[in-house]
Each structure stands twice: as C-alpha cells, then as structure tokens.
Amino acid sequence: MRLVGPNGEQVGIVRIEDALRLAREADLDLVEVAAQARPPVCKLMDYGKFKYESAQKARESRRNQQQTVIKEQKLRPKIDPHDYETKKGHVTRFLGQGHKVKVTIMFRGREQSRPELGFRLLQRLAEDVGELGYVEATPKQDGRNMTMVLAPNKKPQKAPRAGSDAQQEVQQEPAPEPAG
C-alpha cells in the first residue's frame, strides 16, 4: 500500500505490517484514504482528532448558510384601500428584512370569473414595492388562488450604530474658512 505520513509527506509503498508498526510507534491510527486506488492509499493520523475537526468544519459551514424564509401575505380582490396599504406595509417590511414574500389572492364565488382583477392587484403591488424587491415568480392562477413570489433586491442591511454616524458626519464636514 502507498503510505502518507501524518504531515502529508509521502512515505512510499510499504507492506501492511510495516505501516501498522509505524502507526503503533507514532501512537497514531492507520486510515485507508483511497481503497480503489492501485495500490490502496493509507494515511497515518489521529482519527479522533480528524473526526472532531471535520465535525467542526461541518458545523461552521451550516452556520454560514443563509436560511431562506418565505413569508406569505393573503389578499382578496375587493380589498379596501387602507387594508391594501397595511398589507403593502407588511410586504415592504418582509422584503426589507431580506425574506421572500408569497402574495396570494383568494377568489370566492363570482370573483373566480374575474381573475384579471387579482392579476391587476398583484401587478400594482409589485410596482409599489419595486424599489425593495422584484417579481421572482409571475402571477399564476392555482384553483381558487392566484400567487406571486417577490424576492428582495439585496441582502438586509443592519442598522448602523449611532456613534459611528456622528463620527462620519464630523469627518465629512469641511472646516469653515476664516473671514478676513
């Protein structure tokens, strides 16, 4: 088998007994890295430490992943202007926080024969929140509902600290010139 040392150096092609002896002398484990290779590749390493470090890397990569959250806002075709503004405010807040928003228009009774009302309402909402997000999925009729998905334009911005803003304003302001 081909043997790789604990620091990644090539030891060479050795017999299994010799590799096991070297592992015992160094108080390390003999781990088969590539069984399909000819000859098979083994490495001298502390297997417990290797497992711990790989678990740490996996945990770190999970921590750095962005969780996609889809918020839903439900509307009706005959919505009052004030109610529309309230719902639009919710959509704006969700997009500002960096979440996707699924807007659903629910049709009931005779409203189902007028899907263009819902389509116009969704287009109006998309135009109203256009500076915060874009239409990811165009309006689609799905049975009694019409849905559209809005996604934020950019990542949510964290609120800057008050102290740092004051310092920046002082630095940007030019000094007054003396009169005279």
GROMACS elastic network, one bead per residue, 0.5 to 0.9 nm:
[ bonds ]
;  ai    aj funct       b0    kb
    1    12     6  0.82625   500
    1    13     6  0.53590   500
    1    14     6  0.56074   500
    1    15     6  0.61654   500
    1    16     6  0.66682   500
    1    19     6  0.84782   500
    1    38     6  0.80601   500
    1    39     6  0.51551   500
    1    40     6  0.51346   500
    1    41     6  0.59544   500
    1    42     6  0.69806   500
    2    10     6  0.81079   500
    2    11     6  0.75831   500
    2    12     6  0.55198   500
    2    14     6  0.62964   500
    2    15     6  0.86181   500
    2    38     6  0.85632   500
    2    39     6  0.60890   500
    2    40     6  0.60984   500
    2    42     6  0.62313   500
    2    43     6  0.84729   500
    3     9     6  0.88518   500
    3    10     6  0.64416   500
    3    11     6  0.53949   500
    3    12     6  0.55182   500
    3    13     6  0.60449   500
    3    14     6  0.67081   500
    3    19     6  0.71858   500
    3    40     6  0.86417   500
    3    41     6  0.60164   500
    3    42     6  0.51011   500
    3    43     6  0.57198   500
    3    44     6  0.76188   500
    4     7     6  0.80656   500
    4     8     6  0.58375   500
    4     9     6  0.57187   500
    4    11     6  0.54624   500
    4    12     6  0.72257   500
    4    41     6  0.74486   500
    4    42     6  0.62265   500
    4    44     6  0.64224   500
    5     8     6  0.52630   500
    5     9     6  0.50865   500
    5    10     6  0.60774   500
    5    11     6  0.59969   500
    5    42     6  0.88584   500
    5    43     6  0.59886   500
    5    44     6  0.53327   500
    5    45     6  0.77436   500
    6     9     6  0.72434   500
    6    28     6  0.83505   500
    6    43     6  0.68280   500
    6    45     6  0.52634   500
    6    46     6  0.83038   500
    7    44     6  0.85951   500
    7    45     6  0.85383   500
    8    43     6  0.81105   500
    8    44     6  0.88275   500
   10    13     6  0.88700   500
   11    14     6  0.81015   500
   13    39     6  0.80491   500
   13    41     6  0.89867   500
   14    17     6  0.83407   500
   14    18     6  0.64295   500
   14    19     6  0.65496   500
   15    18     6  0.53348   500
   15    19     6  0.63456   500
   15    20     6  0.87831   500
   16    19     6  0.50747   500
   16    20     6  0.61676   500
   16    21     6  0.85835   500
   17    20     6  0.51720   500
   17    21     6  0.61752   500
   17    22     6  0.86870   500
   18    21     6  0.50240   500
   18    22     6  0.61725   500
   18    23     6  0.86046   500
   19    22     6  0.51119   500
   19    23     6  0.61977   500
   19    24     6  0.87052   500
   19    30     6  0.73544   500
   19    42     6  0.85995   500
   19    44     6  0.83644   500
   20    23     6  0.50394   500
   20    24     6  0.62229   500
   20    25     6  0.86524   500
   20    29     6  0.82697   500
   20    30     6  0.66004   500
   21    24     6  0.51462   500
   21    25     6  0.61876   500
   21    26     6  0.86583   500
   22    25     6  0.51236   500
   22    26     6  0.61802   500
   22    27     6  0.84546   500
   22    28     6  0.84443   500
   22    30     6  0.88583   500
   22    44     6  0.83376   500
   23    26     6  0.52317   500
   23    27     6  0.59262   500
   23    29     6  0.57485   500
   23    30     6  0.59853   500
   23    44     6  0.61814   500
   23    45     6  0.82342   500
   24    28     6  0.62606   500
   24    29     6  0.75473   500
   24    30     6  0.88013   500
   25    28     6  0.77854   500
   26    29     6  0.86973   500
   26    44     6  0.85823   500
   27    45     6  0.89955   500
   27    46     6  0.82043   500
   28    44     6  0.61024   500
   28    45     6  0.53841   500
   28    46     6  0.51532   500
   28    47     6  0.77416   500
   29    43     6  0.81020   500
   29    44     6  0.56796   500
   29    45     6  0.53237   500
   29    46     6  0.55673   500
   29    47     6  0.61032   500
   30    42     6  0.65186   500
   30    43     6  0.57725   500
   30    45     6  0.65381   500
   30    46     6  0.84414   500
   30    47     6  0.83244   500
   31    41     6  0.87054   500
   31    42     6  0.54051   500
   31    43     6  0.52600   500
   31    44     6  0.63609   500
   31    45     6  0.70243   500
   31    46     6  0.89512   500
   31    47     6  0.75004   500
   32    35     6  0.63527   500
   32    40     6  0.74699   500
   32    41     6  0.60547   500
   32    43     6  0.63586   500
   32    44     6  0.89791   500
   33    40     6  0.78831   500
   33    41     6  0.55708   500
   33    42     6  0.52102   500
   33    43     6  0.65220   500
   34    37     6  0.57289   500
   34    38     6  0.89461   500
   34    40     6  0.58091   500
   34    41     6  0.50262   500
   34    42     6  0.69792   500
   35    38     6  0.81127   500
   35    39     6  0.82232   500
   35    41     6  0.64565   500
   35    42     6  0.82128   500
   36    39     6  0.80987   500
   36    40     6  0.63007   500
   36    41     6  0.84872   500
   37    41     6  0.66560   500
   38    41     6  0.79096   500
   44    47     6  0.87495   500
   45    48     6  0.88380   500
   45    49     6  0.83369   500
   45    50     6  0.75373   500
   46    49     6  0.54712   500
   46    50     6  0.62536   500
   46    51     6  0.88559   500
   47    51     6  0.61609   500
   47    52     6  0.85920   500
   48    51     6  0.52105   500
   48    52     6  0.62369   500
   48    53     6  0.87031   500
   49    52     6  0.50726   500
   49    53     6  0.61395   500
   49    54     6  0.85965   500
   50    53     6  0.52552   500
   50    54     6  0.61787   500
   50    55     6  0.86049   500
   51    54     6  0.52277   500
   51    55     6  0.61712   500
   51    56     6  0.86680   500
   52    55     6  0.51585   500
   52    56     6  0.62591   500
   52    57     6  0.87732   500
   53    57     6  0.62376   500
   53    58     6  0.86478   500
   54    57     6  0.50615   500
   54    58     6  0.61914   500
   54    59     6  0.86076   500
   55    58     6  0.50777   500
   55    59     6  0.61439   500
   55    60     6  0.85866   500
   56    59     6  0.50919   500
   56    60     6  0.61205   500
   56    61     6  0.86419   500
   57    60     6  0.50534   500
   57    61     6  0.61655   500
   57    62     6  0.86299   500
   58    61     6  0.51825   500
   58    62     6  0.62521   500
   58    63     6  0.86707   500
   59    62     6  0.51375   500
   59    63     6  0.62439   500
   59    64     6  0.88444   500
   60    63     6  0.50543   500
   60    64     6  0.64072   500
   60    65     6  0.89232   500
   61    64     6  0.52029   500
   61    65     6  0.64772   500
   62    65     6  0.53236   500
   62    66     6  0.86712   500
   63    66     6  0.82078   500
   68    98     6  0.88764   500
   68    99     6  0.69415   500
   68   100     6  0.75314   500
   69    98     6  0.85228   500
   69    99     6  0.54545   500
   69   100     6  0.62635   500
   69   101     6  0.84246   500
   70    99     6  0.59956   500
   70   101     6  0.54437   500
   70   102     6  0.66235   500
   70   149     6  0.88117   500
   71    91     6  0.85057   500
   71    94     6  0.71519   500
   71    99     6  0.67920   500
   71   100     6  0.61600   500
   71   102     6  0.60819   500
   71   103     6  0.85123   500
   72    91     6  0.86006   500
   72   100     6  0.85100   500
   72   101     6  0.55252   500
   72   103     6  0.58108   500
   72   104     6  0.72915   500
   72   149     6  0.89610   500
   73    87     6  0.71727   500
   73    90     6  0.78805   500
   73    91     6  0.71831   500
   73   101     6  0.70902   500
   73   102     6  0.62612   500
   73   104     6  0.61866   500
   73   105     6  0.85952   500
   74    87     6  0.82978   500
   74   102     6  0.83774   500
   74   103     6  0.58866   500
   74   105     6  0.58046   500
   74   106     6  0.70941   500
   75    78     6  0.85901   500
   75    79     6  0.70973   500
   75    84     6  0.80903   500
   75    87     6  0.78765   500
   75   103     6  0.74189   500
   75   104     6  0.60566   500
   75   106     6  0.63135   500
   75   118     6  0.89344   500
   76    79     6  0.56041   500
   76   104     6  0.83139   500
   76   105     6  0.52451   500
   76   106     6  0.53101   500
   76   107     6  0.65902   500
   76   108     6  0.86118   500
   76   118     6  0.77498   500
   77   105     6  0.66176   500
   77   106     6  0.73091   500
   77   107     6  0.69239   500
   77   111     6  0.74619   500
   77   115     6  0.86383   500
   77   117     6  0.61173   500
   77   118     6  0.53249   500
   77   121     6  0.71301   500
   78   111     6  0.88006   500
   78   117     6  0.84755   500
   78   118     6  0.88525   500
   79    82     6  0.83684   500
   79    83     6  0.64482   500
   79    84     6  0.62310   500
   80    83     6  0.51720   500
   80    84     6  0.61243   500
   80    85     6  0.87399   500
   81    85     6  0.62956   500
   81    86     6  0.87348   500
   82    85     6  0.50827   500
   82    86     6  0.62959   500
   82    87     6  0.87133   500
   83    86     6  0.50242   500
   83    87     6  0.62013   500
   83    88     6  0.84549   500
   84    87     6  0.51443   500
   84    88     6  0.59572   500
   84    89     6  0.84827   500
   84   125     6  0.88098   500
   85    89     6  0.60729   500
   85    90     6  0.87278   500
   86    89     6  0.50346   500
   86    90     6  0.64888   500
   86    91     6  0.88492   500
   87    90     6  0.50756   500
   87    91     6  0.63426   500
   87    92     6  0.86047   500
   88    91     6  0.50413   500
   88    92     6  0.60684   500
   88    93     6  0.85684   500
   88   125     6  0.69687   500
   88   128     6  0.79651   500
   88   129     6  0.77118   500
   89    93     6  0.61277   500
   89    94     6  0.86367   500
   90    93     6  0.50814   500
   90    94     6  0.62108   500
   90    95     6  0.86452   500
   91    94     6  0.51412   500
   91    95     6  0.61619   500
   91    96     6  0.84732   500
   91   101     6  0.67046   500
   91   103     6  0.84571   500
   91   129     6  0.78832   500
   91   150     6  0.88840   500
   92    95     6  0.52129   500
   92    96     6  0.60138   500
   92    97     6  0.86519   500
   92   129     6  0.64199   500
   92   132     6  0.70993   500
   92   133     6  0.85787   500
   93    96     6  0.50008   500
   93    97     6  0.62836   500
   93    98     6  0.88275   500
   93    99     6  0.89518   500
   94    97     6  0.51714   500
   94    98     6  0.65545   500
   94    99     6  0.54505   500
   94   100     6  0.71952   500
   94   101     6  0.69068   500
   94   152     6  0.86475   500
   95    98     6  0.50486   500
   95    99     6  0.52784   500
   95   100     6  0.63726   500
   95   101     6  0.70510   500
   95   129     6  0.86428   500
   95   132     6  0.62875   500
   95   133     6  0.64731   500
   95   150     6  0.80185   500
   95   151     6  0.69040   500
   95   152     6  0.51328   500
   95   153     6  0.82430   500
   95   156     6  0.82581   500
   96    99     6  0.74682   500
   96   132     6  0.67024   500
   96   133     6  0.85903   500
   96   152     6  0.71920   500
   96   154     6  0.89062   500
   96   155     6  0.84615   500
   96   156     6  0.60740   500
   96   157     6  0.82052   500
   97   152     6  0.84576   500
   97   155     6  0.80398   500
   97   156     6  0.52775   500
   97   157     6  0.79888   500
   98   151     6  0.79347   500
   98   152     6  0.56659   500
   98   153     6  0.83369   500
   98   154     6  0.72654   500
   98   155     6  0.56322   500
   98   157     6  0.86068   500
   99   150     6  0.89059   500
   99   151     6  0.69558   500
   99   152     6  0.66356   500
   99   156     6  0.86484   500
  100   133     6  0.87164   500
  100   136     6  0.89492   500
  100   149     6  0.70203   500
  100   150     6  0.57209   500
  100   152     6  0.63547   500
  101   148     6  0.82925   500
  101   149     6  0.56454   500
  101   150     6  0.50958   500
  101   151     6  0.64543   500
  101   152     6  0.85734   500
  102   147     6  0.67451   500
  102   148     6  0.57595   500
  102   150     6  0.63396   500
  102   151     6  0.88208   500
  103   122     6  0.77285   500
  103   139     6  0.89598   500
  103   146     6  0.82400   500
  103   147     6  0.56041   500
  103   148     6  0.52970   500
  103   149     6  0.61623   500
  103   150     6  0.76662   500
  104   122     6  0.86843   500
  104   145     6  0.64000   500
  104   146     6  0.56456   500
  104   148     6  0.66592   500
  104   149     6  0.87671   500
  105   118     6  0.63146   500
  105   119     6  0.87860   500
  105   121     6  0.86372   500
  105   122     6  0.80837   500
  105   144     6  0.84915   500
  105   145     6  0.55198   500
  105   146     6  0.51242   500
  105   147     6  0.63822   500
  105   148     6  0.88522   500
  106   111     6  0.88993   500
  106   112     6  0.88667   500
  106   118     6  0.84831   500
  106   144     6  0.61689   500
  106   146     6  0.67290   500
  106   147     6  0.88608   500
  107   110     6  0.80438   500
  107   111     6  0.53244   500
  107   112     6  0.53197   500
  107   113     6  0.88746   500
  107   114     6  0.87797   500
  107   115     6  0.80588   500
  107   118     6  0.82280   500
  107   143     6  0.89417   500
  107   144     6  0.53247   500
  107   145     6  0.59525   500
  107   146     6  0.80010   500
  108   111     6  0.54280   500
  108   112     6  0.61345   500
  108   144     6  0.70826   500
  109   112     6  0.61007   500
  109   113     6  0.82687   500
  110   113     6  0.56998   500
  110   114     6  0.75235   500
  111   114     6  0.53714   500
  111   115     6  0.71777   500
  111   117     6  0.84769   500
  112   115     6  0.60480   500
  112   143     6  0.89153   500
  112   144     6  0.66834   500
  112   145     6  0.87606   500
  113   116     6  0.88148   500
  114   117     6  0.59489   500
  114   118     6  0.77097   500
  115   118     6  0.53341   500
  115   119     6  0.63204   500
  115   120     6  0.87736   500
  115   141     6  0.78508   500
  115   146     6  0.80336   500
  116   120     6  0.60535   500
  116   121     6  0.84871   500
  117   120     6  0.52643   500
  117   121     6  0.62446   500
  117   122     6  0.87558   500
  118   121     6  0.50034   500
  118   122     6  0.61882   500
  118   123     6  0.85957   500
  118   139     6  0.89030   500
  118   146     6  0.70776   500
  119   122     6  0.52185   500
  119   123     6  0.62273   500
  119   124     6  0.86366   500
  119   139     6  0.66405   500
  119   140     6  0.85097   500
  119   141     6  0.89764   500
  119   146     6  0.77364   500
  120   123     6  0.50691   500
  120   124     6  0.60879   500
  120   125     6  0.86028   500
  121   124     6  0.50866   500
  121   125     6  0.62216   500
  121   126     6  0.86403   500
  122   125     6  0.50694   500
  122   126     6  0.61393   500
  122   127     6  0.86551   500
  122   139     6  0.71229   500
  122   146     6  0.88630   500
  122   147     6  0.84106   500
  122   148     6  0.72959   500
  123   126     6  0.50138   500
  123   127     6  0.62204   500
  123   128     6  0.86022   500
  123   139     6  0.82939   500
  124   127     6  0.51480   500
  124   128     6  0.61420   500
  124   129     6  0.87902   500
  125   128     6  0.50102   500
  125   129     6  0.63035   500
  125   130     6  0.83139   500
  126   129     6  0.54505   500
  126   130     6  0.57452   500
  126   133     6  0.80147   500
  126   134     6  0.71899   500
  126   135     6  0.67913   500
  126   150     6  0.76831   500
  127   131     6  0.83209   500
  127   134     6  0.89044   500
  128   131     6  0.78914   500
  129   132     6  0.55926   500
  129   133     6  0.62686   500
  129   134     6  0.80427   500
  130   133     6  0.53399   500
  130   134     6  0.60067   500
  130   135     6  0.84848   500
  130   153     6  0.88776   500
  131   134     6  0.79939   500
  131   153     6  0.77912   500
  132   151     6  0.85064   500
  132   152     6  0.59012   500
  132   153     6  0.58028   500
  132   154     6  0.80534   500
  133   136     6  0.88595   500
  133   150     6  0.61941   500
  133   151     6  0.52953   500
  133   154     6  0.80282   500
  134   149     6  0.86439   500
  134   150     6  0.55752   500
  134   151     6  0.55695   500
  134   152     6  0.64695   500
  134   153     6  0.64021   500
  135   138     6  0.62318   500
  135   139     6  0.88477   500
  135   148     6  0.73417   500
  135   149     6  0.60782   500
  135   151     6  0.64254   500
  135   152     6  0.89958   500
  136   148     6  0.77119   500
  136   149     6  0.54282   500
  136   150     6  0.53232   500
  136   151     6  0.58804   500
  137   140     6  0.81908   500
  137   147     6  0.83308   500
  137   148     6  0.54753   500
  137   150     6  0.70286   500
  137   151     6  0.89238   500
  138   147     6  0.78951   500
  138   148     6  0.53843   500
  138   149     6  0.69727   500
  138   150     6  0.87658   500
  139   146     6  0.63027   500
  139   147     6  0.53105   500
  139   149     6  0.78044   500
  140   145     6  0.83518   500
  140   146     6  0.53281   500
  140   147     6  0.54934   500
  140   148     6  0.66684   500
  141   144     6  0.74374   500
  141   145     6  0.59678   500
  141   147     6  0.66719   500
  142   145     6  0.51890   500
  142   146     6  0.56742   500
  142   147     6  0.73731   500
  143   146     6  0.77349   500
  151   154     6  0.88571   500
  152   155     6  0.72313   500
  152   156     6  0.83931   500
  154   157     6  0.85708   500
  157   160     6  0.85463   500
  159   162     6  0.88867   500
  160   163     6  0.86541   500
  160   164     6  0.73273   500
  160   165     6  0.72289   500
  161   164     6  0.55916   500
  161   165     6  0.66279   500
  162   165     6  0.53268   500
  162   166     6  0.65605   500
  162   167     6  0.89937   500
  163   166     6  0.53744   500
  163   167     6  0.65281   500
  163   168     6  0.88949   500
  164   167     6  0.51516   500
  164   168     6  0.62576   500
  164   169     6  0.87529   500
  165   168     6  0.51399   500
  165   169     6  0.62439   500
  165   170     6  0.87443   500
  166   169     6  0.52436   500
  166   170     6  0.63999   500
  166   171     6  0.88068   500
  167   170     6  0.52544   500
  167   171     6  0.63236   500
  167   172     6  0.87867   500
  168   171     6  0.51265   500
  168   172     6  0.61858   500
  168   173     6  0.87034   500
  169   172     6  0.52534   500
  169   173     6  0.62443   500
  170   173     6  0.54563   500
  170   174     6  0.84267   500
  171   174     6  0.77194   500
  173   176     6  0.89390   500
  174   177     6  0.88789   500
  176   179     6  0.89724   500
